[in-house]
Amino acid sequence: MSETELVLRSTRVVTPQGTRAASVVVKDGRIAAVLPHDAEAPAGARTRDFGDDVLLPGLVDTHVHVNDPGRTEWEGFWTATRAAAAGGITTLVDMPLNSLPPTTTTAHLDTKREVARSKAHIDVGFWGGAIPGNVKDLRPLHDAGVFGFKCFLSPSGVDEFPEVDQEQLAAALGEIAGFDGLLIVHAEDPGHLDAAPEPHGAKYADFLASRPRASENDAIAGLIALARRLDARVHVLHLSSSDALPLIAAAKREGVKITVESCPHFLTLTAEEIPDGATEFKCCPPIREAANQDALWEGLADGTIDCIVSDHSPSTADLKTADFGAAWGGISSLQLGLPAIWTEARKRGHTLDDVVRWMATAPAALVGLGRKGAIEPGRDADFAVLAPEETFTVDPQALQHRNKITAYAGKTLHGVVRSTWLRGRQITDGATLTEPTGELLERPHRG
Ligand SMILES: [Zn+2]
């Protein structure tokens, strides 16, 4: 298949050794070599020169609610993977809940894979779910290739995916540690949520008060203690409370196997700017104050927070009522994560190398996908081509998301995705998308 040989040139290629002018040689869908910019192309190879546009590894988003099958009016594999491709993402890992069925048994996983197969424009993997009563299903799901298991410590928002109590959490984590699996946790303590005032009405401040930082902090402290006791791998999903950073940093120093993600909305939006009734900004845990956001960026800079992933969790417009108590909690940002984060990162003195580490390399490492997340020989030839100095204003109607509701409407962002490439083939030129060529991924065997 030497006709698949391709050379991609840019004056700015983001590699693990830094950004430099380079020519990336692609063969049979993989990166064969990273050569000097002026290297001669192999005979017969096609060449694309991106000039000064930046060649990044395709991003890896390990936190996406695709909701397919069952709630496809909210999203679906077709629209989610198109939106991801348009946003420079080439791999996503689907969350086990909000679809019907949830991914809590191997039969349910088979159903999900069947549905995803013909619709995936990018590569797609799956998380399994840990819910009360399914400990016996965890090992079979692991053997079937899920990347790990998600659980909630407080109500998830859907009845078919209940939260686990502390005893059930310990049972699930003990089982998962037995096969060196990964547990990913929605860490809000239900006791603190019950004790806080009920959210109702249009005021964002009331909603924020209903999900206090202490709820996250205590849930994370408990999780650290359990991971230490069981010598198990745990991952904190969507960290919002910066107060938990010292606990996490100390646990990491001590050798507890804990990783942490945060999300574009916590890192680019603030409680102070959210208008009353604007429930497109509602998610759990909530977007907090500007000072909290500053501390989260420090946590990224010092490595306490490992990854940035979208937590894309859309719904139909009718579920986003103006009442913060009743509205669906979830923010849609799959297509916008890269420009949203880049816009804020550049203001704070970070580079695209940092953004790539947080949004591609670290999430790939989290799920053990050694073939994704970096531009170096042997990895898949997945790329995003970005014009980082160019700006655009977010027009919800122009998004590929199934529902055009987004907390980023009207924002002017830096970073236009010019094209996205999957295993050496361009899947979007920024305007149109090719037919689906994504593959369904399984967790690679470790060791
Ligand atoms: Zn989520």
Boltz pocket constraint, residues with backbone or C-beta under 6 A from the ligand:
constraints:
  - pocket:
      binder: B
      contacts: [[A, 63], [A, 65], [A, 95], [A, 311], [A, 312], [A, 313]]
      max_distance: 6.0
